[in-house]
Amino acid sequence: MTWSAFTFLGCVAFFIGHEIDATYRKEWRLLLLLRSMKDETAAAWFIALHVPVVFFVLALIALPDAGFAVVSRNVFCAFAVVHAGLHAFWPKSGLYLFDNTVSRSLIYGAGLFGASYLI
């Protein structure tokens, strides 16, 4: 496996882990459009909205057009780095439940692998 493939797949794996953790940590409570809903409704929307997003991301990074796939991978990894930065500076409140070792490892692991891919 090439370094590029290793770091990209690491980024994807940690990011998927974070998204699973985000459901457990009720991340919808931090999102403007979902926070006003009851938890059960917001959770259903949060999960349902991830299906087309994940499909779209996977479709882009798996395209047969190698050039476009590389650009998509670069954008995904750059997003993982920015996402880690957002979590690092997110105002901590009672609604922010990612302040633990597992959550931080997943968030910053995705960012670290993403940065490694981009270097």
N, CA, C and O atoms as a GROMACS GRO file, in nm:
protein
  476
    1MET      N    1   0.085  -0.118   0.000
    1MET     CA    2   0.000   0.000   0.000
    1MET      C    3   0.090   0.124   0.000
    1MET      O    4   0.189   0.130   0.072
    2THR      N    5   0.053   0.220  -0.080
    2THR     CA    6   0.132   0.344  -0.086
    2THR      C    7   0.102   0.431   0.036
    2THR      O    8   0.000   0.415   0.103
    3TRP      N    9   0.194   0.523   0.064
    3TRP     CA   10   0.175   0.618   0.175
    3TRP      C   11   0.048   0.699   0.152
    3TRP      O   12  -0.028   0.723   0.246
    4SER      N   13   0.025   0.741   0.030
    4SER     CA   14  -0.092   0.819  -0.005
    4SER      C   15  -0.220   0.742   0.027
    4SER      O   16  -0.312   0.796   0.088
    5ALA      N   17  -0.225   0.616  -0.014
    5ALA     CA   18  -0.344   0.534   0.013
    5ALA      C   19  -0.360   0.512   0.163
    5ALA      O   20  -0.472   0.518   0.215
    6PHE      N   21  -0.250   0.486   0.232
    6PHE     CA   22  -0.254   0.461   0.376
    6PHE      C   23  -0.308   0.582   0.452
    6PHE      O   24  -0.396   0.569   0.538
    7THR      N   25  -0.256   0.700   0.421
    7THR     CA   26  -0.298   0.820   0.493
    7THR      C   27  -0.442   0.858   0.458
    7THR      O   28  -0.517   0.904   0.544
    8PHE      N   29  -0.480   0.841   0.331
    8PHE     CA   30  -0.617   0.873   0.292
    8PHE      C   31  -0.716   0.779   0.362
    8PHE      O   32  -0.816   0.824   0.418
    9LEU      N   33  -0.689   0.650   0.358
    9LEU     CA   34  -0.779   0.554   0.423
    9LEU      C   35  -0.782   0.574   0.574
    9LEU      O   36  -0.886   0.556   0.637
   10GLY      N   37  -0.669   0.612   0.633
   10GLY     CA   38  -0.667   0.645   0.775
   10GLY      C   39  -0.758   0.762   0.805
   10GLY      O   40  -0.832   0.761   0.903
   11CYS      N   41  -0.751   0.865   0.721
   11CYS     CA   42  -0.837   0.982   0.737
   11CYS      C   43  -0.984   0.942   0.730
   11CYS      O   44  -1.064   0.982   0.814
   12VAL      N   45  -1.019   0.863   0.630
   12VAL     CA   46  -1.158   0.819   0.613
   12VAL      C   47  -1.203   0.735   0.732
   12VAL      O   48  -1.312   0.755   0.784
   13ALA      N   49  -1.119   0.642   0.775
   13ALA     CA   50  -1.156   0.554   0.887
   13ALA      C   51  -1.179   0.634   1.015
   13ALA      O   52  -1.278   0.612   1.084
   14PHE      N   53  -1.088   0.725   1.047
   14PHE     CA   54  -1.106   0.805   1.168
   14PHE      C   55  -1.228   0.896   1.156
   14PHE      O   56  -1.299   0.918   1.255
   15PHE      N   57  -1.252   0.949   1.037
   15PHE     CA   58  -1.368   1.037   1.018
   15PHE      C   59  -1.498   0.959   1.033
   15PHE      O   60  -1.593   1.008   1.094
   16ILE      N   61  -1.503   0.839   0.978
   16ILE     CA   62  -1.623   0.755   0.995
   16ILE      C   63  -1.642   0.724   1.144
   16ILE      O   64  -1.755   0.728   1.195
   17GLY      N   65  -1.534   0.692   1.212
   17GLY     CA   66  -1.543   0.669   1.356
   17GLY      C   67  -1.598   0.790   1.428
   17GLY      O   68  -1.681   0.777   1.518
   18HIS      N   69  -1.552   0.909   1.388
   18HIS     CA   70  -1.603   1.032   1.449
   18HIS      C   71  -1.752   1.048   1.423
   18HIS      O   72  -1.826   1.089   1.512
   19GLU      N   73  -1.796   1.018   1.303
   19GLU     CA   74  -1.939   1.034   1.271
   19GLU      C   75  -2.025   0.938   1.354
   19GLU      O   76  -2.136   0.974   1.394
   20ILE      N   77  -1.975   0.819   1.380
   20ILE     CA   78  -2.046   0.727   1.468
   20ILE      C   79  -2.050   0.785   1.609
   20ILE      O   80  -2.155   0.786   1.674
   21ASP      N   81  -1.936   0.833   1.655
   21ASP     CA   82  -1.927   0.896   1.787
   21ASP      C   83  -2.016   1.020   1.794
   21ASP      O   84  -2.074   1.048   1.899
   22ALA      N   85  -2.027   1.094   1.684
   22ALA     CA   86  -2.109   1.216   1.681
   22ALA      C   87  -2.256   1.184   1.708
   22ALA      O   88  -2.327   1.264   1.769
   23THR      N   89  -2.301   1.069   1.662
   23THR     CA   90  -2.438   1.029   1.690
   23THR      C   91  -2.453   0.999   1.839
   23THR      O   92  -2.549   1.041   1.903
   24TYR      N   93  -2.357   0.926   1.892
   24TYR     CA   94  -2.359   0.892   2.035
   24TYR      C   95  -2.353   1.019   2.121
   24TYR      O   96  -2.418   1.027   2.225
   25ARG      N   97  -2.274   1.117   2.077
   25ARG     CA   98  -2.253   1.241   2.154
   25ARG      C   99  -2.358   1.348   2.124
   25ARG      O  100  -2.350   1.460   2.175
   26LYS      N  101  -2.457   1.313   2.042
   26LYS     CA  102  -2.570   1.403   2.011
   26LYS      C  103  -2.524   1.535   1.949
   26LYS      O  104  -2.560   1.644   1.995
   27GLU      N  105  -2.443   1.522   1.844
   27GLU     CA  106  -2.387   1.641   1.779
   27GLU      C  107  -2.494   1.733   1.721
   27GLU      O  108  -2.470   1.852   1.703
   28TRP      N  109  -2.612   1.679   1.691
   28TRP     CA  110  -2.717   1.763   1.635
   28TRP      C  111  -2.754   1.878   1.729
   28TRP      O  112  -2.808   1.979   1.684
   29ARG      N  113  -2.725   1.865   1.857
   29ARG     CA  114  -2.755   1.971   1.952
   29ARG      C  115  -2.666   2.095   1.928
   29ARG      O  116  -2.696   2.203   1.978
   30LEU      N  117  -2.559   2.077   1.851
   30LEU     CA  118  -2.469   2.189   1.818
   30LEU      C  119  -2.505   2.254   1.685
   30LEU      O  120  -2.454   2.361   1.652
   31LEU      N  121  -2.591   2.189   1.608
   31LEU     CA  122  -2.622   2.236   1.473
   31LEU      C  123  -2.749   2.322   1.473
   31LEU      O  124  -2.853   2.282   1.525
   32LEU      N  125  -2.737   2.438   1.414
   32LEU     CA  126  -2.843   2.538   1.418
   32LEU      C  127  -2.980   2.484   1.376
   32LEU      O  128  -3.079   2.510   1.444
   33LEU      N  129  -2.987   2.411   1.267
   33LEU     CA  130  -3.115   2.366   1.215
   33LEU      C  131  -3.177   2.251   1.294
   33LEU      O  132  -3.298   2.231   1.290
   34LEU      N  133  -3.095   2.176   1.366
   34LEU     CA  134  -3.146   2.058   1.436
   34LEU      C  135  -3.162   2.077   1.586
   34LEU      O  136  -3.237   2.003   1.650
   35ARG      N  137  -3.095   2.174   1.643
   35ARG     CA  138  -3.092   2.186   1.790
   35ARG      C  139  -3.227   2.217   1.852
   35ARG      O  140  -3.249   2.187   1.969
   36SER      N  141  -3.318   2.275   1.776
   36SER     CA  142  -3.448   2.310   1.833
   36SER      C  143  -3.547   2.192   1.831
   36SER      O  144  -3.654   2.200   1.890
   37MET      N  145  -3.511   2.084   1.763
   37MET     CA  146  -3.599   1.967   1.755
   37MET      C  147  -3.583   1.879   1.879
   37MET      O  148  -3.484   1.888   1.951
   38LYS      N  149  -3.683   1.794   1.902
   38LYS     CA  150  -3.670   1.693   2.007
   38LYS      C  151  -3.557   1.600   1.967
   38LYS      O  152  -3.532   1.579   1.848
   39ASP      N  153  -3.488   1.544   2.066
   39ASP     CA  154  -3.372   1.458   2.038
   39ASP      C  155  -3.403   1.345   1.941
   39ASP      O  156  -3.325   1.318   1.850
   40GLU      N  157  -3.516   1.279   1.959
   40GLU     CA  158  -3.549   1.165   1.873
   40GLU      C  159  -3.565   1.208   1.727
   40GLU      O  160  -3.518   1.140   1.636
   41THR      N  161  -3.631   1.320   1.705
   41THR     CA  162  -3.650   1.372   1.569
   41THR      C  163  -3.518   1.422   1.511
   41THR      O  164  -3.485   1.392   1.396
   42ALA      N  165  -3.443   1.496   1.591
   42ALA     CA  166  -3.314   1.549   1.544
   42ALA      C  167  -3.217   1.436   1.512
   42ALA      O  168  -3.145   1.443   1.412
   43ALA      N  169  -3.215   1.332   1.594
   43ALA     CA  170  -3.126   1.218   1.569
   43ALA      C  171  -3.162   1.151   1.437
   43ALA      O  172  -3.074   1.116   1.359
   44ALA      N  173  -3.291   1.134   1.413
   44ALA     CA  174  -3.334   1.071   1.287
   44ALA      C  175  -3.290   1.155   1.167
   44ALA      O  176  -3.240   1.100   1.068
   45TRP      N  177  -3.308   1.286   1.175
   45TRP     CA  178  -3.264   1.374   1.066
   45TRP      C  179  -3.112   1.373   1.050
   45TRP      O  180  -3.060   1.366   0.939
   46PHE      N  181  -3.042   1.379   1.163
   46PHE     CA  182  -2.895   1.379   1.161
   46PHE      C  183  -2.842   1.255   1.089
   46PHE      O  184  -2.754   1.264   1.004
   47ILE      N  185  -2.896   1.140   1.124
   47ILE     CA  186  -2.853   1.014   1.062
   47ILE      C  187  -2.896   1.009   0.917
   47ILE      O  188  -2.816   0.975   0.830
   48ALA      N  189  -3.021   1.043   0.890
   48ALA     CA  190  -3.072   1.038   0.752
   48ALA      C  191  -2.994   1.130   0.658
   48ALA      O  192  -2.967   1.094   0.544
   49LEU      N  193  -2.959   1.248   0.706
   49LEU     CA  194  -2.884   1.342   0.621
   49LEU      C  195  -2.742   1.295   0.592
   49LEU      O  196  -2.682   1.336   0.493
   50HIS      N  197  -2.689   1.209   0.677
   50HIS     CA  198  -2.554   1.157   0.653
   50HIS      C  199  -2.551   1.057   0.538
   50HIS      O  200  -2.447   1.040   0.475
   51VAL      N  201  -2.662   0.991   0.509
   51VAL     CA  202  -2.664   0.891   0.401
   51VAL      C  203  -2.629   0.954   0.265
   51VAL      O  204  -2.538   0.905   0.199
   52PRO      N  205  -2.697   1.060   0.221
   52PRO     CA  206  -2.658   1.117   0.092
   52PRO      C  207  -2.520   1.182   0.094
   52PRO      O  208  -2.449   1.181  -0.006
   53VAL      N  209  -2.482   1.238   0.207
   53VAL     CA  210  -2.349   1.299   0.218
   53VAL      C  211  -2.241   1.192   0.202
   53VAL      O  212  -2.146   1.210   0.126
   54VAL      N  213  -2.255   1.081   0.273
   54VAL     CA  214  -2.157   0.972   0.263
   54VAL      C  215  -2.156   0.914   0.123
   54VAL      O  216  -2.050   0.887   0.068
   55PHE      N  217  -2.273   0.896   0.065
   55PHE     CA  218  -2.280   0.845  -0.073
   55PHE      C  219  -2.206   0.938  -0.168
   55PHE      O  220  -2.126   0.892  -0.250
   56PHE      N  221  -2.232   1.067  -0.158
   56PHE     CA  222  -2.170   1.166  -0.245
   56PHE      C  223  -2.017   1.166  -0.228
   56PHE      O  224  -1.944   1.167  -0.327
   57VAL      N  225  -1.971   1.164  -0.104
   57VAL     CA  226  -1.826   1.164  -0.078
   57VAL      C  227  -1.762   1.036  -0.134
   57VAL      O  228  -1.659   1.043  -0.201
   58LEU      N  229  -1.822   0.922  -0.106
   58LEU     CA  230  -1.766   0.796  -0.157
   58LEU      C  231  -1.768   0.791  -0.310
   58LEU      O  232  -1.674   0.741  -0.372
   59ALA      N  233  -1.874   0.842  -0.369
   59ALA     CA  234  -1.882   0.845  -0.516
   59ALA      C  235  -1.771   0.931  -0.574
   59ALA      O  236  -1.708   0.893  -0.672
   60LEU      N  237  -1.746   1.046  -0.513
   60LEU     CA  238  -1.643   1.136  -0.564
   60LEU      C  239  -1.503   1.076  -0.553
   60LEU      O  240  -1.423   1.087  -0.646
   61ILE      N  241  -1.474   1.014  -0.439
   61ILE     CA  242  -1.338   0.963  -0.420
   61ILE      C  243  -1.314   0.832  -0.495
   61ILE      O  244  -1.200   0.789  -0.509
   62ALA      N  245  -1.421   0.770  -0.543
   62ALA     CA  246  -1.408   0.643  -0.615
   62ALA      C  247  -1.428   0.659  -0.765
   62ALA      O  248  -1.435   0.559  -0.836
   63LEU      N  249  -1.438   0.780  -0.814
   63LEU     CA  250  -1.462   0.802  -0.956
   63LEU      C  251  -1.352   0.740  -1.042
   63LEU      O  252  -1.235   0.739  -1.004
   64PRO      N  253  -1.390   0.689  -1.158
   64PRO     CA  254  -1.288   0.633  -1.248
   64PRO      C  255  -1.195   0.740  -1.305
   64PRO      O  256  -1.084   0.708  -1.347
   65ASP      N  257  -1.239   0.865  -1.308
   65ASP     CA  258  -1.154   0.976  -1.354
   65ASP      C  259  -1.052   1.003  -1.244
   65ASP      O  260  -1.083   1.069  -1.145
   66ALA      N  261  -0.932   0.953  -1.263
   66ALA     CA  262  -0.829   0.960  -1.158
   66ALA      C  263  -0.802   1.104  -1.114
   66ALA      O  264  -0.784   1.129  -0.994
   67GLY      N  265  -0.800   1.198  -1.207
   67GLY     CA  266  -0.772   1.337  -1.171
   67GLY      C  267  -0.877   1.394  -1.079
   67GLY      O  268  -0.845   1.460  -0.981
   68PHE      N  269  -1.003   1.369  -1.111
   68PHE     CA  270  -1.112   1.421  -1.029
   68PHE      C  271  -1.115   1.351  -0.893
   68PHE      O  272  -1.145   1.414  -0.792
   69ALA      N  273  -1.084   1.222  -0.891
   69ALA     CA  274  -1.080   1.148  -0.765
   69ALA      C  275  -0.972   1.204  -0.673
   69ALA      O  276  -0.992   1.216  -0.553
   70VAL      N  277  -0.856   1.237  -0.730
   70VAL     CA  278  -0.746   1.293  -0.649
   70VAL      C  279  -0.787   1.429  -0.592
   70VAL      O  280  -0.761   1.457  -0.475
   71VAL      N  281  -0.851   1.512  -0.673
   71VAL     CA  282  -0.898   1.642  -0.624
   71VAL      C  283  -0.999   1.621  -0.512
   71VAL      O  284  -0.994   1.691  -0.410
   72SER      N  285  -1.090   1.526  -0.529
   72SER     CA  286  -1.191   1.497  -0.426
   72SER      C  287  -1.126   1.449  -0.298
   72SER      O  288  -1.168   1.487  -0.188
   73ARG      N  289  -1.023   1.366  -0.310
   73ARG     CA  290  -0.952   1.318  -0.190
   73ARG      C  291  -0.881   1.434  -0.121
   73ARG      O  292  -0.880   1.442   0.002
   74ASN      N  293  -0.823   1.523  -0.199
   74ASN     CA  294  -0.756   1.640  -0.141
   74ASN      C  295  -0.857   1.725  -0.064
   74ASN      O  296  -0.830   1.770   0.048
   75VAL      N  297  -0.973   1.748  -0.124
   75VAL     CA  298  -1.076   1.829  -0.058
   75VAL      C  299  -1.125   1.760   0.070
   75VAL      O  300  -1.142   1.826   0.172
   76PHE      N  301  -1.147   1.629   0.064
   76PHE     CA  302  -1.191   1.556   0.183
   76PHE      C  303  -1.088   1.567   0.295
   76PHE      O  304  -1.124   1.595   0.410
   77CYS      N  305  -0.962   1.546   0.262
   77CYS     CA  306  -0.856   1.552   0.364
   77CYS      C  307  -0.840   1.694   0.418
   77CYS      O  308  -0.816   1.712   0.538
   78ALA      N  309  -0.852   1.794   0.332
   78ALA     CA  310  -0.845   1.933   0.378
   78ALA      C  311  -0.963   1.962   0.471
   78ALA      O  312  -0.947   2.031   0.572
   79PHE      N  313  -1.081   1.910   0.437
   79PHE     CA  314  -1.196   1.928   0.525
   79PHE      C  315  -1.172   1.864   0.661
   79PHE      O  316  -1.210   1.920   0.764
   80ALA      N  317  -1.109   1.746   0.663
   80ALA     CA  318  -1.080   1.678   0.790
   80ALA      C  319  -0.988   1.764   0.877
   80ALA      O  320  -1.004   1.768   0.999
   81VAL      N  321  -0.892   1.831   0.815
   81VAL     CA  322  -0.800   1.919   0.889
   81VAL      C  323  -0.877   2.040   0.944
   81VAL      O  324  -0.862   2.074   1.062
   82VAL      N  325  -0.957   2.103   0.860
   82VAL     CA  326  -1.037   2.219   0.904
   82VAL      C  327  -1.136   2.177   1.013
   82VAL      O  328  -1.154   2.248   1.111
   83HIS      N  329  -1.198   2.061   0.994
   83HIS     CA  330  -1.294   2.008   1.091
   83HIS      C  331  -1.227   1.989   1.228
   83HIS      O  332  -1.285   2.022   1.331
   84ALA      N  333  -1.106   1.934   1.228
   84ALA     CA  334  -1.032   1.917   1.355
   84ALA      C  335  -1.006   2.053   1.418
   84ALA      O  336  -1.017   2.068   1.540
   85GLY      N  337  -0.971   2.151   1.337
   85GLY     CA  338  -0.950   2.286   1.389
   85GLY      C  339  -1.076   2.346   1.448
   85GLY      O  340  -1.071   2.412   1.552
   86LEU      N  341  -1.189   2.323   1.383
   86LEU     CA  342  -1.316   2.373   1.435
   86LEU      C  343  -1.346   2.312   1.572
   86LEU      O  344  -1.389   2.381   1.664
   87HIS      N  345  -1.323   2.182   1.584
   87HIS     CA  346  -1.346   2.117   1.713
   87HIS      C  347  -1.248   2.167   1.819
   87HIS      O  348  -1.285   2.178   1.937
   88ALA      N  349  -1.126   2.198   1.780
   88ALA     CA  350  -1.028   2.247   1.876
   88ALA      C  351  -1.070   2.382   1.935
   88ALA      O  352  -1.043   2.411   2.052
   89PHE      N  353  -1.135   2.464   1.853
   89PHE     CA  354  -1.170   2.599   1.897
   89PHE      C  355  -1.319   2.618   1.922
   89PHE      O  356  -1.363   2.730   1.949
   90TRP      N  357  -1.398   2.509   1.912
   90TRP     CA  358  -1.542   2.520   1.935
   90TRP      C  359  -1.566   2.565   2.078
   90TRP      O  360  -1.506   2.512   2.172
   91PRO      N  361  -1.653   2.662   2.096
   91PRO     CA  362  -1.682   2.706   2.234
   91PRO      C  363  -1.740   2.590   2.314
   91PRO      O  364  -1.840   2.530   2.276
   92LYS      N  365  -1.676   2.560   2.424
   92LYS     CA  366  -1.720   2.448   2.507
   92LYS      C  367  -1.842   2.490   2.589
   92LYS      O  368  -1.844   2.594   2.653
   93SER      N  369  -1.942   2.406   2.584
   93SER     CA  370  -2.064   2.431   2.661
   93SER      C  371  -2.116   2.297   2.708
   93SER      O  372  -2.055   2.193   2.683
   94GLY      N  373  -2.228   2.299   2.776
   94GLY     CA  374  -2.289   2.175   2.822
   94GLY      C  375  -2.336   2.087   2.707
   94GLY      O  376  -2.357   1.967   2.725
   95LEU      N  377  -2.352   2.146   2.589
   95LEU     CA  378  -2.397   2.069   2.472
   95LEU      C  379  -2.281   2.002   2.399
   95LEU      O  380  -2.302   1.909   2.320
   96TYR      N  381  -2.159   2.047   2.424
   96TYR     CA  382  -2.041   1.992   2.356
   96TYR      C  383  -1.993   1.870   2.435
   96TYR      O  384  -1.940   1.883   2.545
   97LEU      N  385  -2.011   1.751   2.376
   97LEU     CA  386  -1.980   1.627   2.446
   97LEU      C  387  -1.860   1.553   2.388
   97LEU      O  388  -1.844   1.433   2.409
   98PHE      N  389  -1.775   1.625   2.314
   98PHE     CA  390  -1.659   1.563   2.250
   98PHE      C  391  -1.530   1.583   2.329
   98PHE      O  392  -1.421   1.556   2.278
   99ASP      N  393  -1.542   1.629   2.451
   99ASP     CA  394  -1.424   1.658   2.532
   99ASP      C  395  -1.383   1.534   2.613
   99ASP      O  396  -1.387   1.534   2.736
  100ASN      N  397  -1.345   1.430   2.540
  100ASN     CA  398  -1.302   1.305   2.602
  100ASN      C  399  -1.199   1.240   2.510
  100ASN      O  400  -1.186   1.278   2.394
  101THR      N  401  -1.128   1.142   2.560
  101THR     CA  402  -1.017   1.082   2.486
  101THR      C  403  -1.061   1.016   2.356
  101THR      O  404  -0.996   1.033   2.253
  102VAL      N  405  -1.170   0.941   2.360
  102VAL     CA  406  -1.216   0.872   2.238
  102VAL      C  407  -1.253   0.973   2.130
  102VAL      O  408  -1.208   0.962   2.016
  103SER      N  409  -1.336   1.070   2.165
  103SER     CA  410  -1.380   1.169   2.066
  103SER      C  411  -1.263   1.248   2.009
  103SER      O  412  -1.252   1.265   1.888
  104ARG      N  413  -1.176   1.296   2.097
  104ARG     CA  414  -1.060   1.374   2.050
  104ARG      C  415  -0.969   1.289   1.962
  104ARG      O  416  -0.916   1.339   1.863
  105SER      N  417  -0.950   1.163   1.996
  105SER     CA  418  -0.865   1.074   1.916
  105SER      C  419  -0.922   1.057   1.775
  105SER      O  420  -0.847   1.058   1.677
  106LEU      N  421  -1.052   1.042   1.765
  106LEU     CA  422  -1.115   1.026   1.633
  106LEU      C  423  -1.108   1.155   1.552
  106LEU      O  424  -1.072   1.153   1.434
  107ILE      N  425  -1.140   1.266   1.614
  107ILE     CA  426  -1.140   1.396   1.545
  107ILE      C  427  -0.999   1.432   1.500
  107ILE      O  428  -0.976   1.464   1.383
  108TYR      N  429  -0.904   1.429   1.593
  108TYR     CA  430  -0.768   1.471   1.560
  108TYR      C  431  -0.694   1.365   1.480
  108TYR      O  432  -0.601   1.396   1.405
  109GLY      N  433  -0.733   1.240   1.495
  109GLY     CA  434  -0.676   1.133   1.410
  109GLY      C  435  -0.711   1.157   1.265
  109GLY      O  436  -0.626   1.144   1.178
  110ALA      N  437  -0.837   1.192   1.237
  110ALA     CA  438  -0.878   1.222   1.100
  110ALA      C  439  -0.800   1.343   1.048
  110ALA      O  440  -0.753   1.343   0.934
  111GLY      N  441  -0.787   1.445   1.132
  111GLY     CA  442  -0.712   1.564   1.090
  111GLY      C  443  -0.565   1.535   1.065
  111GLY      O  444  -0.507   1.586   0.969
  112LEU      N  445  -0.505   1.455   1.151
  112LEU     CA  446  -0.363   1.420   1.135
  112LEU      C  447  -0.339   1.338   1.008
  112LEU      O  448  -0.246   1.365   0.933
  113PHE      N  449  -0.423   1.237   0.986
  113PHE     CA  450  -0.411   1.158   0.863
  113PHE      C  451  -0.439   1.245   0.741
  113PHE      O  452  -0.372   1.231   0.639
  114GLY      N  453  -0.537   1.334   0.752
  114GLY     CA  454  -0.567   1.424   0.641
  114GLY      C  455  -0.450   1.516   0.607
  114GLY      O  456  -0.416   1.535   0.491
  115ALA      N  457  -0.388   1.572   0.711
  115ALA     CA  458  -0.271   1.658   0.690
  115ALA      C  459  -0.155   1.578   0.632
  115ALA      O  460  -0.084   1.626   0.544
  116SER      N  461  -0.137   1.456   0.681
  116SER     CA  462  -0.028   1.371   0.629
  116SER      C  463  -0.050   1.338   0.481
  116SER      O  464   0.045   1.332   0.404
  117TYR      N  465  -0.174   1.317   0.444
  117TYR     CA  466  -0.206   1.290   0.304
  117TYR      C  467  -0.172   1.411   0.217
  117TYR      O  468  -0.119   1.396   0.106
  118LEU      N  469  -0.202   1.530   0.267
  118LEU     CA  470  -0.184   1.650   0.187
  118LEU      C  471  -0.038   1.694   0.174
  118LEU      O  472  -0.003   1.770   0.084
  119ILE      N  473   0.047   1.646   0.264
  119ILE     CA  474   0.189   1.686   0.262
  119ILE      C  475   0.263   1.614   0.151
  119ILE      O  476   0.383   1.635   0.134
   0.00000   0.00000   0.00000
